[in-house]
Amino acid sequence: MFIGNVNDTINVTVTVKNIFGYSTKYGYVNVYICEDIDNNIFVWKTSKHLGVYDEDNFWYNIKRRDQINLVGKLKEHKVYRDQEQNILTRCKYSLITKGLSQEEIDEMEKQKQIESIVPGLDEMIEVTYKEYKEKYSDCETIKNSFHRDFGRAYISIIVRNANIRRLVNEETL
């Protein structure tokens, strides 16, 4: 949705959704695509590489999933791939909260998977990747559990109650 009128000063709290850049004859341009709580899209192109000093006086680069406050001039309203975007310029910014890293998100998802195991009904096992493909391909894999050991590939899976009964029936046939 378009917010405000062109040349208005916009003050908005957003989550950084994507960061990329490209070179021009005038230098490198960083593009920050952000989204507010109402799913409005804000795009800011700048030569700045956004960051702040943290509490230990170390430089922290603004990353995806960080929440920041932007105050800037609304340059234009633009539609890109059927998505209404508010293009900002001459922004000032401040970090509100650091977003979780992808590793932290993956670890949280892995913990949720492990906590979902019902004792006595479900089972978590580690199998070779070949065995997973042959027998357990319909089972849930544990996030980021794939690894190699001495040239063999392994993966951890959750075998739910219904699959345990199916596998036992296949082995007895």
C-alpha positions as protocol buffer text, in pm:
chain_id: "A"
residue {
  index: 1
  type: MET
  ca { x: 0 y: 0 z: 0 }
}
residue {
  index: 2
  type: PHE
  ca { x: 120 y: 350 z: -69 }
}
residue {
  index: 3
  type: ILE
  ca { x: 186 y: 560 z: 241 }
}
residue {
  index: 4
  type: GLY
  ca { x: 171 y: 940 z: 245 }
}
residue {
  index: 5
  type: ASN
  ca { x: 233 y: 1179 z: -42 }
}
residue {
  index: 6
  type: VAL
  ca { x: 547 y: 1236 z: -246 }
}
residue {
  index: 7
  type: ASN
  ca { x: 789 y: 1474 z: -64 }
}
residue {
  index: 8
  type: ASP
  ca { x: 633 y: 1392 z: 277 }
}
residue {
  index: 9
  type: THR
  ca { x: 866 y: 1307 z: 563 }
}
residue {
  index: 10
  type: ILE
  ca { x: 800 y: 947 z: 662 }
}
residue {
  index: 11
  type: ASN
  ca { x: 880 y: 810 z: 1010 }
}
residue {
  index: 12
  type: VAL
  ca { x: 829 y: 433 z: 1020 }
}
residue {
  index: 13
  type: THR
  ca { x: 946 y: 127 z: 1211 }
}
residue {
  index: 14
  type: VAL
  ca { x: 1030 y: -155 z: 971 }
}
residue {
  index: 15
  type: THR
  ca { x: 1186 y: -498 z: 950 }
}
residue {
  index: 16
  type: VAL
  ca { x: 1465 y: -538 z: 697 }
}
residue {
  index: 17
  type: LYS
  ca { x: 1353 y: -806 z: 450 }
}
residue {
  index: 18
  type: ASN
  ca { x: 1633 y: -797 z: 194 }
}
residue {
  index: 19
  type: ILE
  ca { x: 1964 y: -624 z: 133 }
}
residue {
  index: 20
  type: PHE
  ca { x: 2151 y: -619 z: -197 }
}
residue {
  index: 21
  type: GLY
  ca { x: 2351 y: -377 z: -404 }
}
residue {
  index: 22
  type: TYR
  ca { x: 2496 y: -293 z: -741 }
}
residue {
  index: 23
  type: SER
  ca { x: 2768 y: -80 z: -894 }
}
residue {
  index: 24
  type: THR
  ca { x: 2704 y: 235 z: -1092 }
}
residue {
  index: 25
  type: LYS
  ca { x: 2938 y: 486 z: -1253 }
}
residue {
  index: 26
  type: TYR
  ca { x: 2893 y: 696 z: -936 }
}
residue {
  index: 27
  type: GLY
  ca { x: 2981 y: 414 z: -692 }
}
residue {
  index: 28
  type: TYR
  ca { x: 2817 y: 125 z: -512 }
}
residue {
  index: 29
  type: VAL
  ca { x: 2446 y: 145 z: -423 }
}
residue {
  index: 30
  type: ASN
  ca { x: 2300 y: -53 z: -133 }
}
residue {
  index: 31
  type: VAL
  ca { x: 1930 y: -134 z: -156 }
}
residue {
  index: 32
  type: TYR
  ca { x: 1737 y: -198 z: 165 }
}
residue {
  index: 33
  type: ILE
  ca { x: 1390 y: -346 z: 124 }
}
residue {
  index: 34
  type: CYS
  ca { x: 1187 y: -319 z: 441 }
}
residue {
  index: 35
  type: GLU
  ca { x: 836 y: -397 z: 558 }
}
residue {
  index: 36
  type: ASP
  ca { x: 630 y: -237 z: 834 }
}
residue {
  index: 37
  type: ILE
  ca { x: 383 y: -412 z: 1063 }
}
residue {
  index: 38
  type: ASP
  ca { x: 102 y: -355 z: 809 }
}
residue {
  index: 39
  type: ASN
  ca { x: 306 y: -525 z: 532 }
}
residue {
  index: 40
  type: ASN
  ca { x: 377 y: -196 z: 353 }
}
residue {
  index: 41
  type: ILE
  ca { x: 700 y: -209 z: 153 }
}
residue {
  index: 42
  type: PHE
  ca { x: 968 y: 60 z: 182 }
}
residue {
  index: 43
  type: VAL
  ca { x: 1274 y: 73 z: -43 }
}
residue {
  index: 44
  type: TRP
  ca { x: 1580 y: 283 z: 36 }
}
residue {
  index: 45
  type: LYS
  ca { x: 1872 y: 308 z: -205 }
}
residue {
  index: 46
  type: THR
  ca { x: 2183 y: 458 z: -50 }
}
residue {
  index: 47
  type: SER
  ca { x: 2560 y: 460 z: -79 }
}
residue {
  index: 48
  type: LYS
  ca { x: 2572 y: 400 z: 297 }
}
residue {
  index: 49
  type: HIS
  ca { x: 2637 y: 59 z: 441 }
}
residue {
  index: 50
  type: LEU
  ca { x: 2404 y: 60 z: 740 }
}
residue {
  index: 51
  type: GLY
  ca { x: 2539 y: -22 z: 1080 }
}
residue {
  index: 52
  type: VAL
  ca { x: 2562 y: 99 z: 1439 }
}
residue {
  index: 53
  type: TYR
  ca { x: 2801 y: 70 z: 1728 }
}
residue {
  index: 54
  type: ASP
  ca { x: 2677 y: -182 z: 1983 }
}
residue {
  index: 55
  type: GLU
  ca { x: 2699 y: -160 z: 2362 }
}
residue {
  index: 56
  type: ASP
  ca { x: 3060 y: -290 z: 2352 }
}
residue {
  index: 57
  type: ASN
  ca { x: 3155 y: -25 z: 2094 }
}
residue {
  index: 58
  type: PHE
  ca { x: 3184 y: -282 z: 1813 }
}
residue {
  index: 59
  type: TRP
  ca { x: 3041 y: -211 z: 1470 }
}
residue {
  index: 60
  type: TYR
  ca { x: 2722 y: -407 z: 1399 }
}
residue {
  index: 61
  type: ASN
  ca { x: 2607 y: -429 z: 1035 }
}
residue {
  index: 62
  type: ILE
  ca { x: 2233 y: -403 z: 982 }
}
residue {
  index: 63
  type: LYS
  ca { x: 2111 y: -744 z: 858 }
}
residue {
  index: 64
  type: ARG
  ca { x: 1797 y: -911 z: 735 }
}
residue {
  index: 65
  type: ARG
  ca { x: 1535 y: -952 z: 1009 }
}
residue {
  index: 66
  type: ASP
  ca { x: 1668 y: -651 z: 1207 }
}
residue {
  index: 67
  type: GLN
  ca { x: 1408 y: -399 z: 1313 }
}
residue {
  index: 68
  type: ILE
  ca { x: 1501 y: -37 z: 1243 }
}
residue {
  index: 69
  type: ASN
  ca { x: 1338 y: 304 z: 1252 }
}
residue {
  index: 70
  type: LEU
  ca { x: 1357 y: 504 z: 928 }
}
residue {
  index: 71
  type: VAL
  ca { x: 1293 y: 877 z: 893 }
}
residue {
  index: 72
  type: GLY
  ca { x: 1320 y: 1000 z: 538 }
}
residue {
  index: 73
  type: LYS
  ca { x: 1165 y: 1178 z: 245 }
}
residue {
  index: 74
  type: LEU
  ca { x: 913 y: 990 z: 32 }
}
residue {
  index: 75
  type: LYS
  ca { x: 1067 y: 1013 z: -315 }
}
residue {
  index: 76
  type: GLU
  ca { x: 801 y: 827 z: -512 }
}
residue {
  index: 77
  type: HIS
  ca { x: 535 y: 558 z: -517 }
}
residue {
  index: 78
  type: LYS
  ca { x: 622 y: 269 z: -744 }
}
residue {
  index: 79
  type: VAL
  ca { x: 464 y: -61 z: -846 }
}
residue {
  index: 80
  type: TYR
  ca { x: 714 y: -343 z: -894 }
}
residue {
  index: 81
  type: ARG
  ca { x: 586 y: -689 z: -990 }
}
residue {
  index: 82
  type: ASP
  ca { x: 233 y: -597 z: -877 }
}
residue {
  index: 83
  type: GLN
  ca { x: 368 y: -482 z: -539 }
}
residue {
  index: 84
  type: GLU
  ca { x: 320 y: -122 z: -425 }
}
residue {
  index: 85
  type: GLN
  ca { x: 646 y: 21 z: -292 }
}
residue {
  index: 86
  type: ASN
  ca { x: 724 y: 343 z: -109 }
}
residue {
  index: 87
  type: ILE
  ca { x: 1063 y: 470 z: -228 }
}
residue {
  index: 88
  type: LEU
  ca { x: 1251 y: 666 z: 38 }
}
residue {
  index: 89
  type: THR
  ca { x: 1552 y: 893 z: 14 }
}
residue {
  index: 90
  type: ARG
  ca { x: 1777 y: 1088 z: 253 }
}
residue {
  index: 91
  type: CYS
  ca { x: 1692 y: 861 z: 546 }
}
residue {
  index: 92
  type: LYS
  ca { x: 1819 y: 864 z: 901 }
}
residue {
  index: 93
  type: TYR
  ca { x: 1801 y: 529 z: 1077 }
}
residue {
  index: 94
  type: SER
  ca { x: 1835 y: 370 z: 1417 }
}
residue {
  index: 95
  type: LEU
  ca { x: 1847 y: 6 z: 1523 }
}
residue {
  index: 96
  type: ILE
  ca { x: 1555 y: -102 z: 1738 }
}
residue {
  index: 97
  type: THR
  ca { x: 1616 y: -476 z: 1773 }
}
residue {
  index: 98
  type: LYS
  ca { x: 1861 y: -721 z: 1621 }
}
residue {
  index: 99
  type: GLY
  ca { x: 1694 y: -1000 z: 1426 }
}
residue {
  index: 100
  type: LEU
  ca { x: 1777 y: -1364 z: 1477 }
}
residue {
  index: 101
  type: SER
  ca { x: 2047 y: -1513 z: 1258 }
}
residue {
  index: 102
  type: GLN
  ca { x: 1954 y: -1799 z: 1025 }
}
residue {
  index: 103
  type: GLU
  ca { x: 2150 y: -2035 z: 1250 }
}
residue {
  index: 104
  type: GLU
  ca { x: 1945 y: -1926 z: 1553 }
}
residue {
  index: 105
  type: ILE
  ca { x: 1619 y: -1972 z: 1361 }
}
residue {
  index: 106
  type: ASP
  ca { x: 1730 y: -2318 z: 1242 }
}
residue {
  index: 107
  type: GLU
  ca { x: 1826 y: -2418 z: 1597 }
}
residue {
  index: 108
  type: MET
  ca { x: 1486 y: -2306 z: 1730 }
}
residue {
  index: 109
  type: GLU
  ca { x: 1308 y: -2506 z: 1458 }
}
residue {
  index: 110
  type: LYS
  ca { x: 1523 y: -2809 z: 1539 }
}
residue {
  index: 111
  type: GLN
  ca { x: 1432 y: -2781 z: 1909 }
}
residue {
  index: 112
  type: LYS
  ca { x: 1061 y: -2758 z: 1821 }
}
residue {
  index: 113
  type: GLN
  ca { x: 1093 y: -3074 z: 1612 }
}
residue {
  index: 114
  type: ILE
  ca { x: 1265 y: -3262 z: 1895 }
}
residue {
  index: 115
  type: GLU
  ca { x: 1009 y: -3138 z: 2150 }
}
residue {
  index: 116
  type: SER
  ca { x: 727 y: -3262 z: 1923 }
}
residue {
  index: 117
  type: ILE
  ca { x: 843 y: -3623 z: 1967 }
}
residue {
  index: 118
  type: VAL
  ca { x: 588 y: -3816 z: 2174 }
}
residue {
  index: 119
  type: PRO
  ca { x: 771 y: -4058 z: 2407 }
}
residue {
  index: 120
  type: GLY
  ca { x: 660 y: -4416 z: 2351 }
}
residue {
  index: 121
  type: LEU
  ca { x: 499 y: -4333 z: 2015 }
}
residue {
  index: 122
  type: ASP
  ca { x: 762 y: -4156 z: 1809 }
}
residue {
  index: 123
  type: GLU
  ca { x: 1131 y: -4222 z: 1770 }
}
residue {
  index: 124
  type: MET
  ca { x: 1426 y: -4014 z: 1655 }
}
residue {
  index: 125
  type: ILE
  ca { x: 1694 y: -4214 z: 1477 }
}
residue {
  index: 126
  type: GLU
  ca { x: 2002 y: -4152 z: 1267 }
}
residue {
  index: 127
  type: VAL
  ca { x: 2025 y: -4349 z: 943 }
}
residue {
  index: 128
  type: THR
  ca { x: 2244 y: -4344 z: 636 }
}
residue {
  index: 129
  type: TYR
  ca { x: 2115 y: -4114 z: 369 }
}
residue {
  index: 130
  type: LYS
  ca { x: 2075 y: -4412 z: 135 }
}
residue {
  index: 131
  type: GLU
  ca { x: 1862 y: -4591 z: 395 }
}
residue {
  index: 132
  type: TYR
  ca { x: 1655 y: -4273 z: 444 }
}
residue {
  index: 133
  type: LYS
  ca { x: 1584 y: -4258 z: 69 }
}
residue {
  index: 134
  type: GLU
  ca { x: 1496 y: -4629 z: 49 }
}
residue {
  index: 135
  type: LYS
  ca { x: 1287 y: -4679 z: 365 }
}
residue {
  index: 136
  type: TYR
  ca { x: 1219 y: -4352 z: 544 }
}
residue {
  index: 137
  type: SER
  ca { x: 1158 y: -4093 z: 272 }
}
residue {
  index: 138
  type: ASP
  ca { x: 809 y: -4024 z: 411 }
}
residue {
  index: 139
  type: CYS
  ca { x: 950 y: -3944 z: 757 }
}
residue {
  index: 140
  type: GLU
  ca { x: 1031 y: -3598 z: 889 }
}
residue {
  index: 141
  type: THR
  ca { x: 1399 y: -3503 z: 880 }
}
residue {
  index: 142
  type: ILE
  ca { x: 1559 y: -3311 z: 1165 }
}
residue {
  index: 143
  type: LYS
  ca { x: 1663 y: -2963 z: 1052 }
}
residue {
  index: 144
  type: ASN
  ca { x: 2037 y: -2941 z: 963 }
}
residue {
  index: 145
  type: SER
  ca { x: 2107 y: -3299 z: 1073 }
}
residue {
  index: 146
  type: PHE
  ca { x: 2268 y: -3413 z: 745 }
}
residue {
  index: 147
  type: HIS
  ca { x: 2639 y: -3484 z: 789 }
}
residue {
  index: 148
  type: ARG
  ca { x: 2920 y: -3699 z: 650 }
}
residue {
  index: 149
  type: ASP
  ca { x: 3134 y: -3931 z: 856 }
}
residue {
  index: 150
  type: PHE
  ca { x: 3414 y: -4137 z: 702 }
}
residue {
  index: 151
  type: GLY
  ca { x: 3271 y: -4090 z: 354 }
}
residue {
  index: 152
  type: ARG
  ca { x: 2916 y: -4196 z: 442 }
}
residue {
  index: 153
  type: ALA
  ca { x: 2623 y: -3957 z: 459 }
}
residue {
  index: 154
  type: TYR
  ca { x: 2389 y: -3964 z: 759 }
}
residue {
  index: 155
  type: ILE
  ca { x: 2066 y: -3788 z: 850 }
}
residue {
  index: 156
  type: SER
  ca { x: 1848 y: -3780 z: 1162 }
}
residue {
  index: 157
  type: ILE
  ca { x: 1477 y: -3843 z: 1122 }
}
residue {
  index: 158
  type: ILE
  ca { x: 1163 y: -3864 z: 1330 }
}
residue {
  index: 159
  type: VAL
  ca { x: 971 y: -4186 z: 1279 }
}
residue {
  index: 160
  type: ARG
  ca { x: 615 y: -4120 z: 1389 }
}
residue {
  index: 161
  type: ASN
  ca { x: 388 y: -4389 z: 1536 }
}
residue {
  index: 162
  type: ALA
  ca { x: 207 y: -4470 z: 1210 }
}
residue {
  index: 163
  type: ASN
  ca { x: 537 y: -4512 z: 1025 }
}
residue {
  index: 164
  type: ILE
  ca { x: 680 y: -4737 z: 1296 }
}
residue {
  index: 165
  type: ARG
  ca { x: 381 y: -4974 z: 1258 }
}
residue {
  index: 166
  type: ARG
  ca { x: 415 y: -4963 z: 876 }
}
residue {
  index: 167
  type: LEU
  ca { x: 787 y: -5041 z: 889 }
}
residue {
  index: 168
  type: VAL
  ca { x: 736 y: -5329 z: 1134 }
}
residue {
  index: 169
  type: ASN
  ca { x: 465 y: -5475 z: 906 }
}
residue {
  index: 170
  type: GLU
  ca { x: 697 y: -5447 z: 601 }
}
residue {
  index: 171
  type: GLU
  ca { x: 978 y: -5627 z: 784 }
}
residue {
  index: 172
  type: THR
  ca { x: 751 y: -5914 z: 895 }
}
residue {
  index: 173
  type: LEU
  ca { x: 626 y: -5981 z: 541 }
}
